[in-house]
Amino acid sequence: MTFDKVKEIMAETLNLDEADIKMEATLKDLGIDSIDAVELVMALEETYDVKIADEEAAALEKVSDIVAFIEKKIA
C-alpha cells in the first residue's frame, strides 16, 4: 500500500513511468539526481506530513528504503 503511494508520488513529481519504479530500483537507476531527490523529499513530506532530515534523505538509496522509511515514520 505504501509502495503504491510512493510510486505514484515519484511518477507525478519526477515524470517517471510507474512501470519502471520497482522496490529494488535505486534512485540512480531511475535517473534521479540531487535536485530531483530534493523535490521528491518535499513531496513525501507534504503527502505524509513528516519531516525528513538531510541525513535521512541521503541514506535513501532504493525505492524500498523510501517505503520502509515512510512506514516507520507513519507507524
DOMARDREN-92239 format. One record per residue (C-alpha): residue number from 1; x, y, z. Coordinates in Angstrom, 3 decimals, decimal comma, always signed. Example, Ala and Ser with C-alpha at 12.3 -4.5 7.8 and 13.67 -1.06 7.14 Angstrom:
{num:1&u:+12,300&v:-4,500&w:+7,800}
{num:2&u:+13,670&v:-1,060&w:+7,140}
***
This chain:
{num:1&u:+0,000&v:+0,000&w:+0,000}
{num:2&u:+2,730&v:+2,464&w:+0,956}
{num:3&u:+4,721&v:+1,340&w:-2,087}
{num:4&u:+1,822&v:+2,162&w:-4,419}
{num:5&u:+1,500&v:+5,677&w:-2,983}
{num:6&u:+5,280&v:+6,283&w:-3,052}
{num:7&u:+5,358&v:+5,036&w:-6,649}
{num:8&u:+2,529&v:+7,418&w:-7,549}
{num:9&u:+4,326&v:+10,361&w:-5,883}
{num:10&u:+7,586&v:+9,521&w:-7,662}
{num:11&u:+5,871&v:+9,225&w:-11,037}
{num:12&u:+3,991&v:+12,513&w:-10,637}
{num:13&u:+6,815&v:+14,522&w:-9,079}
{num:14&u:+9,635&v:+13,299&w:-11,295}
{num:15&u:+7,807&v:+12,413&w:-14,532}
{num:16&u:+8,749&v:+8,752&w:-14,254}
{num:17&u:+6,880&v:+5,802&w:-15,707}
{num:18&u:+5,244&v:+3,893&w:-12,832}
{num:19&u:+6,185&v:+0,622&w:-14,556}
{num:20&u:+9,876&v:+1,493&w:-14,085}
{num:21&u:+9,522&v:+2,074&w:-10,334}
{num:22&u:+10,260&v:-1,201&w:-8,577}
{num:23&u:+11,103&v:-1,824&w:-4,915}
{num:24&u:+14,660&v:-2,905&w:-5,752}
{num:25&u:+15,375&v:+0,047&w:-8,081}
{num:26&u:+17,923&v:+2,573&w:-6,882}
{num:27&u:+17,303&v:+6,265&w:-7,317}
{num:28&u:+20,370&v:+6,301&w:-9,571}
{num:29&u:+18,803&v:+3,535&w:-11,738}
{num:30&u:+15,762&v:+5,767&w:-12,164}
{num:31&u:+17,898&v:+8,727&w:-13,217}
{num:32&u:+17,104&v:+10,746&w:-10,112}
{num:33&u:+19,710&v:+13,439&w:-9,465}
{num:34&u:+20,188&v:+15,567&w:-6,361}
{num:35&u:+17,681&v:+18,214&w:-7,471}
{num:36&u:+15,075&v:+15,529&w:-8,228}
{num:37&u:+15,777&v:+13,979&w:-4,822}
{num:38&u:+15,048&v:+17,291&w:-3,080}
{num:39&u:+11,739&v:+17,588&w:-4,974}
{num:40&u:+10,875&v:+14,014&w:-4,037}
{num:41&u:+11,640&v:+14,602&w:-0,351}
{num:42&u:+9,439&v:+17,726&w:-0,345}
{num:43&u:+6,582&v:+15,800&w:-1,994}
{num:44&u:+6,900&v:+12,952&w:+0,513}
{num:45&u:+6,994&v:+15,377&w:+3,451}
{num:46&u:+3,861&v:+17,124&w:+2,201}
{num:47&u:+1,945&v:+13,931&w:+1,427}
{num:48&u:+2,765&v:+12,105&w:+4,653}
{num:49&u:+3,100&v:+15,162&w:+6,929}
{num:50&u:+6,560&v:+14,088&w:+8,088}
{num:51&u:+9,953&v:+15,793&w:+8,358}
{num:52&u:+12,859&v:+14,172&w:+6,543}
{num:53&u:+16,266&v:+15,403&w:+7,688}
{num:54&u:+19,030&v:+15,816&w:+5,101}
{num:55&u:+20,979&v:+12,948&w:+6,675}
{num:56&u:+17,918&v:+10,695&w:+6,472}
{num:57&u:+17,272&v:+11,667&w:+2,854}
{num:58&u:+20,900&v:+10,942&w:+1,932}
{num:59&u:+20,503&v:+7,383&w:+3,240}
{num:60&u:+17,542&v:+6,643&w:+0,952}
{num:61&u:+19,177&v:+4,909&w:-1,989}
{num:62&u:+16,495&v:+2,466&w:-3,141}
{num:63&u:+12,745&v:+2,695&w:-3,549}
{num:64&u:+12,484&v:+0,039&w:-0,821}
{num:65&u:+14,468&v:+2,329&w:+1,526}
{num:66&u:+11,943&v:+5,114&w:+0,942}
{num:67&u:+8,972&v:+2,810&w:+1,540}
{num:68&u:+10,483&v:+1,395&w:+4,755}
{num:69&u:+11,366&v:+4,882&w:+5,975}
{num:70&u:+7,841&v:+6,229&w:+5,367}
{num:71&u:+6,241&v:+3,191&w:+7,007}
{num:72&u:+8,434&v:+3,691&w:+10,079}
{num:73&u:+7,619&v:+7,427&w:+10,235}
{num:74&u:+3,844&v:+6,984&w:+9,963}
{num:75&u:+3,588&v:+3,896&w:+12,188}
***
